[in-house]
């Protein structure tokens, strides 16, 4: 019976997407041949809410921590065994459980591949983006790692949401904004010159005027890398527009801090050879 069940599972590609399972089909959808089935069943049962309350309140967190390892062991062909458990953990009431998954979702995306990631992980990722800061920081720290795995059209959809990372539950949480600046530097490689100019530039300028110096210093690096990226692009008008805006916004700023920002950005551009010296002049 086990052999015929496994044969049935491996040859039914639609099984994992069928939501109208009978109890028998539900049981079969959790069957695999990589590890002893009883071991997997024991792991999957740990997300039962009643069990978590009576046995150990931390059990869901441990389960979430182990999930990428379990997924790697079973392989992407057996993701159907874990999908329901993953979605249960992703909607757990404890933010620590959701935070654990948020920090590892990029690793899970590598294991599952682009097709399963787009179908099953992107909705969870989108939910984490709207979660508490303790959960959002997990996806923010690995934003580049996750977005680079998506197709270009899907990746561009997140350009509209990057601005939301500037808003945090606690405005004193400056490390959140510093991490955003670090990630934006990496994201420059994933987007076109127009996307950088239209969407990333306003965020970078906002970060350059941050109240916390640590955030500003990373942002100077971000702007200089942006100048370099736009200069190397075939359409050179964007870099001219960007430099004109730097002069207008910071060099001619009525506050000394704005003018100081301009000097620091110029210093970074010069030190990192982001522009030929004649263009810099």
Beta strands, then each sheet from edge to edge (+ up, - down):
end
